[in-house]
Amino acid sequence: MISISGILLSLVVAAIAGWITGVIMKTGFGLLWSIVLGLIGGVVGNAVLALIDLHANGIIGNIVAAVIGACIVLGVAKLAKK
């Protein structure tokens, strides 16, 4: 069963990852979009890391994976926009 504290921790990790990605990619997002970007980035980042046989462990590992994934998502979005 998923706990409330687990959901809140996931949202905090996603918000941090989205904010870091915004700083790296030089884009500004509000809190909601940072969380959404971080959640999508977490899925993409973990999938990419799994392809090269790496796994994110702990809060820091999940933040790093989400930032990697979110940068990929933003990079692809910028290419598609052109």
C-alpha positions in Angstrom: 0.0 0.0 0.0 1.3 3.5 -0.8 1.6 5.8 2.1 0.9 9.5 2.3 4.5 10.1 3.3 5.7 8.2 0.3 3.6 10.2 -2.0 4.7 13.5 -0.4 8.4 12.4 -0.6 7.9 11.6 -4.3 6.4 15.1 -4.9 9.3 16.8 -3.1 11.9 14.8 -5.1 10.0 15.7 -8.3 9.9 19.4 -7.4 13.6 19.5 -6.6 14.5 17.6 -9.8 12.2 19.9 -11.9 13.8 23.0 -10.3 17.4 21.7 -10.9 16.4 20.9 -14.5 15.0 24.4 -14.9 18.3 25.9 -13.7 20.4 23.6 -16.0 18.3 24.1 -19.1 17.7 27.8 -18.3 14.0 27.7 -18.2 11.7 28.9 -15.5 8.8 26.9 -14.3 6.3 27.3 -11.5 6.0 24.7 -8.7 3.3 22.7 -10.4 5.2 22.3 -13.7 8.4 21.6 -11.9 6.7 18.7 -10.1 5.2 17.4 -13.4 8.5 17.7 -15.2 10.3 16.0 -12.3 7.8 13.1 -12.3 8.1 12.6 -16.0 11.8 13.0 -15.8 12.0 10.3 -13.1 10.3 7.8 -15.3 12.4 8.7 -18.3 15.6 8.9 -16.3 15.1 5.5 -14.6 14.3 3.9 -18.0 17.5 5.4 -19.6 19.6 4.3 -16.6 18.2 0.8 -16.8 19.2 0.6 -20.5 22.8 1.0 -19.4 22.4 -1.3 -16.4 22.5 1.5 -13.8 19.9 1.9 -11.0 19.0 5.0 -8.9 19.0 4.3 -5.2 18.0 6.6 -2.4 16.7 10.1 -2.6 19.8 11.6 -4.2 19.9 8.8 -6.8 16.3 9.4 -7.6 16.8 13.1 -7.9 19.8 12.6 -10.3 17.8 10.1 -12.4 14.8 12.5 -12.6 17.1 15.4 -13.6 18.7 13.3 -16.3 15.3 12.3 -17.6 13.8 15.8 -17.4 16.8 17.2 -19.3 16.1 14.6 -22.0 12.4 15.5 -22.1 13.1 19.2 -22.3 15.8 18.7 -25.0 13.4 16.6 -27.1 10.6 19.2 -26.6 12.9 22.0 -27.7 13.9 20.0 -30.8 10.3 19.2 -31.7 9.4 22.9 -31.2 11.8 24.0 -33.9 
